[in-house]
């Protein structure tokens, strides 16, 4: 994983979800790539997870590169580029799973780690909307076609093969250019001939939700990349849920699958900070989603804020209960009261 300090709390949730769903006998060696050392109080909170989950090791690795890189995607930061150096950062490792920190893990990741990548550079889930782009756009980028294009937020990477073929040098060369999708474009360009697609359940990107069977048939990009059986499997039994859009669950509890993120937030070692920094605003955002909901949900928001004031700094089960029940109540209200028009036609963006 890679995250600057602004993403430390969401990353703590990702790690908690990963470790909560580990099977007996599965151990995780976590490498956290950072631009500079975290403050001791933040680092130590995350390291608490080593003691809570035996068989876990967590190492912070400072990456002193990409300081001047220009990031085009609004919700990304420079550490997203750190994954480009993984083959050289860990020469002792032949393969590694890379995870963005806006994810929750719902399964033991052995099922991902054991996928076959022996003859490719990387395995990942198609980024469906890119597959609708014309080849002319791809070729201007230096990409033969978008037919293999994957999302870089969840990847199984064959580091050994990347080192053998000198891919890091190519990654770094292209990082001096500015691409619309930043490091993701670079990975797809350099690895084009060595990409394997994984089923949607390994990286359920919320931009392709919500869990609505009719939604599948209304989105050309989704239909082009996945069968409905694969889509439905991902929605019902995801391995990784990836909040791969601007609506993050810590900013808006009405985001798709937000209740799952908040479940793990309540278990994370930074739950008190998450509640203090995110919960009131995330609930207010959801309550303000439509004008008709504002008044009816106002008292619930006030109640949550009062409970926050009463429990600020606490790490008791009362916080966990509030964090999970509050977003769920608001989300259920939105589901009841905000209905899509019966004949609405969704447009892929």
Secondary structure in CASP SS format (residue, H / E / C, confidence):
PFRMAT SS
TARGET T0000
AUTHOR 0000-0000-0000
METHOD secondary structure of the structure
MODEL  1
X C 1.00
X E 1.00
X C 1.00
X C 1.00
X H 1.00
X H 1.00
X H 1.00
X H 1.00
X H 1.00
X H 1.00
X H 1.00
X H 1.00
X H 1.00
X H 1.00
X H 1.00
X H 1.00
X H 1.00
X H 1.00
X H 1.00
X H 1.00
X C 1.00
X C 1.00
X C 1.00
X C 1.00
X C 1.00
X C 1.00
X C 1.00
X E 1.00
X E 1.00
X E 1.00
X E 1.00
X E 1.00
X E 1.00
X E 1.00
X C 1.00
X C 1.00
X C 1.00
X C 1.00
X C 1.00
X H 1.00
X H 1.00
X H 1.00
X H 1.00
X H 1.00
X H 1.00
X H 1.00
X H 1.00
X H 1.00
X H 1.00
X H 1.00
X H 1.00
X H 1.00
X C 1.00
X C 1.00
X C 1.00
X E 1.00
X E 1.00
X E 1.00
X E 1.00
X E 1.00
X E 1.00
X E 1.00
X C 1.00
X C 1.00
X C 1.00
X C 1.00
X C 1.00
X C 1.00
X C 1.00
X C 1.00
X C 1.00
X C 1.00
X C 1.00
X C 1.00
X C 1.00
X C 1.00
X C 1.00
X H 1.00
X H 1.00
X H 1.00
X H 1.00
X H 1.00
X H 1.00
X H 1.00
X H 1.00
X H 1.00
X H 1.00
X H 1.00
X H 1.00
X C 1.00
X C 1.00
X C 1.00
X C 1.00
X C 1.00
X E 1.00
X E 1.00
X E 1.00
X E 1.00
X E 1.00
X C 1.00
X C 1.00
X C 1.00
X E 1.00
X E 1.00
X E 1.00
X C 1.00
X C 1.00
X C 1.00
X C 1.00
X H 1.00
X H 1.00
X H 1.00
X H 1.00
X C 1.00
X C 1.00
X C 1.00
X C 1.00
X C 1.00
X C 1.00
X C 1.00
X C 1.00
X E 1.00
X E 1.00
X E 1.00
X E 1.00
X E 1.00
X C 1.00
X H 1.00
X H 1.00
X H 1.00
X H 1.00
X H 1.00
X C 1.00
X C 1.00
X H 1.00
X H 1.00
X H 1.00
X H 1.00
X H 1.00
X H 1.00
X H 1.00
X C 1.00
X C 1.00
X C 1.00
X C 1.00
X C 1.00
X C 1.00
X C 1.00
X C 1.00
X E 1.00
X E 1.00
X E 1.00
X E 1.00
X E 1.00
X E 1.00
X E 1.00
X E 1.00
X E 1.00
X H 1.00
X H 1.00
X H 1.00
X H 1.00
X H 1.00
X H 1.00
X C 1.00
X C 1.00
X H 1.00
X H 1.00
X H 1.00
X H 1.00
X H 1.00
X H 1.00
X H 1.00
X H 1.00
X H 1.00
X C 1.00
X C 1.00
X C 1.00
X C 1.00
X C 1.00
X C 1.00
X H 1.00
X H 1.00
X H 1.00
X H 1.00
X H 1.00
X H 1.00
X H 1.00
X H 1.00
X H 1.00
X C 1.00
X H 1.00
X H 1.00
X H 1.00
X E 1.00
X E 1.00
X E 1.00
X C 1.00
X C 1.00
X H 1.00
X H 1.00
X H 1.00
X C 1.00
X E 1.00
X E 1.00
X H 1.00
X H 1.00
X H 1.00
X C 1.00
X C 1.00
X C 1.00
X C 1.00
X H 1.00
X H 1.00
X H 1.00
X H 1.00
X H 1.00
X C 1.00
X C 1.00
X H 1.00
X H 1.00
X H 1.00
X H 1.00
X H 1.00
X H 1.00
X C 1.00
X C 1.00
X H 1.00
X H 1.00
X H 1.00
X H 1.00
X H 1.00
X H 1.00
X H 1.00
X H 1.00
X H 1.00
X C 1.00
X C 1.00
X C 1.00
X E 1.00
X E 1.00
X E 1.00
X C 1.00
X C 1.00
X C 1.00
X C 1.00
X C 1.00
X C 1.00
X C 1.00
X C 1.00
X C 1.00
X C 1.00
X C 1.00
X C 1.00
X C 1.00
X C 1.00
X C 1.00
X H 1.00
X H 1.00
X H 1.00
X H 1.00
X H 1.00
X H 1.00
X H 1.00
X H 1.00
X C 1.00
X C 1.00
X C 1.00
X C 1.00
X C 1.00
X H 1.00
X H 1.00
X H 1.00
X H 1.00
X H 1.00
X H 1.00
X H 1.00
X H 1.00
X H 1.00
X H 1.00
X H 1.00
X H 1.00
X H 1.00
X H 1.00
X H 1.00
X H 1.00
X H 1.00
X C 1.00
X C 1.00
X C 1.00
X H 1.00
X H 1.00
X H 1.00
X H 1.00
X H 1.00
X H 1.00
X H 1.00
X H 1.00
X H 1.00
X H 1.00
X H 1.00
X H 1.00
X H 1.00
X H 1.00
X H 1.00
X H 1.00
X H 1.00
X H 1.00
X H 1.00
X H 1.00
X H 1.00
X C 1.00
X C 1.00
X C 1.00
X C 1.00
X C 1.00
X H 1.00
X H 1.00
X H 1.00
X H 1.00
X H 1.00
X H 1.00
X H 1.00
X H 1.00
X H 1.00
X H 1.00
X H 1.00
X H 1.00
X H 1.00
X H 1.00
X H 1.00
X H 1.00
X H 1.00
X H 1.00
X H 1.00
X H 1.00
X H 1.00
X C 1.00
X C 1.00
X C 1.00
X C 1.00
X C 1.00
X C 1.00
X C 1.00
X C 1.00
X C 1.00
X C 1.00
X C 1.00
X C 1.00
END
